[in-house]
Structures are given as structure tokens and as C-alpha cells.
Amino acid sequence: MPADFRTFQDPTLLNIGVANVNFNTANVDGNQRANLSFCVIPTLATGQNVTLEVQINGSFIFQETFNSGDQRVWQENFDASILQTLNVLTLIKAGGLGEISVSDCIVHFKTV
């Protein structure tokens, strides 16, 4: 089964409040699963946490609270039917006193 991917890095992904990143996909097989992967960089003082929420085209993908400042890679599978030719990845700092940045985003998907 053929597959494709899109990568993007955007300076608006540093110290996120709300960030929208546009990306294109073509010939997505909406009957399959897709994968979003990126590096998460929380900046926390002792005892702080920060919550990141991710949406694609307004559809909820995940929400996670980070309690340490460890940089890590995050991956999340989602239903590829939400992908369109033109897409918007929305990253929201949904809570907590810390800051959060995201880098090195990649979306993998199967094609028809």
C-alpha cells in the first residue's frame, strides 16, 4: 500500500499559546489510520506542569499534561478521514503554568 508524509517546522511553534500550521496532503486513503509525530519541549519550574492539546481541521487528536521538562518525541495515531487537501494543525497550551514548544512535525498517511 503506498504511503506519503509531510514535514514542517514553523517558528510559531515556540512557546505556544495557540498556533495554527497549514499543511497539504493529497490522495489520502481516508479508510486508514495516519500518524502525527513531533518533538515536545516543555519548559517547567519545579512543581509546574503544562497541558498540550492538538487538533487537525478542528478534530480533537489528543490532550496530554507534561509534568517534567524532559524533551521527548510524541506520536499519535488518528483517523485519516479528517485529512483534506488543505489542512490546519492546531496546537493549544490548554493549561498549566509552564511553557511548551513543538518542533520537527511529521504526518504519515497512506494514499490511494
N, C-alpha and C positions, 0 to 999 in steps of 0.2 A: 504494500500500500504506500503510495507516495506521500511525502511529508514536506513541510516547509517551516520556516521560522522567521521572526522579525526581531531585531535587536534595536535598542535605543537607549541613549543616555541624554538626559536633559538637565541643565543646571537648575531648573525649578524644583528638582527632587531633593535639594539640600534644605534641611531644616523645614520640613513640610508642615504647613498648616492645612491647606488643601492645594493639591497640584493636579492639573489635567494634562495628560500627554496624549497626543494624537498619533495613531499608527495605522498602517494599511495592511490588510490581508486580502488575498484573492483565492478563489476556488476552495474555500474551506469546506471540509466534509462535516456538516452540522450534526451528523449522526454519531460522531466520535467524541472523544474527550480531547481537551487541549491542556497545555501546561504553561503556567507563568512562573518564572524563576528570576530572582534578583538578590542583590546583597542588601541586607538591613544593617544600618549603623545607628543604634540608639546612643544618645549622649545623656547619661544619668548621673546625678549626685547620689550619694549614699541614701538608700531608702526610697528613692524615686522609682517610678515606672512610667511607661508611655504606651499608648494603645494605637495601633495602626489598623485602619480599615481600607480595604481595596475593593473597587468596583470596576467592571468593564461595561461600558454602554449602559450605565445605570443599574446593572445587575450586581447584587452582592456576591463577592467571591470569598472573602474571609475577613475576620477581625481577630487580632491577636495582641495581648498585652505582654510587653517585654520588661522583665524585672532586673536585667543586668545590661551593662554597656558592651557586652561582647558582640563584635561584628560577626555576622553569620549569613549563610546563604539560605534563602527561603524559597520553597517550591510549593505550588498549589495547583492541583488538577481541577478543571472546571468543564462544564458542558460547552462544547464548541459551537453549539447552535446560537449562542449570544454574539458570536463574532460576525461582523459585517465587512463590507469592503473598506469602509472608513470607520475607525474605532476610537474610543476615548477611554484611556486608563485613568481612573481617579484614585488618588491616594489621599487619605484623610487622617490627620492626627486627631483621633477620636477621644482622647483623654490622657490624663497623667500630666505630671509636671516636667518631665524630661523632653528632650528633642529627639527627632528621628529623621534620618536621611535614607534614601534608597539609591542604589547605583546598579549599573550593568544589567538592565532588564532584558529578558528574552521571552518571547512567546513561541512555543512549539505547537504545531497543529498539523493534522492530516488533511490531505487535499483529495479532491475528486478527479 
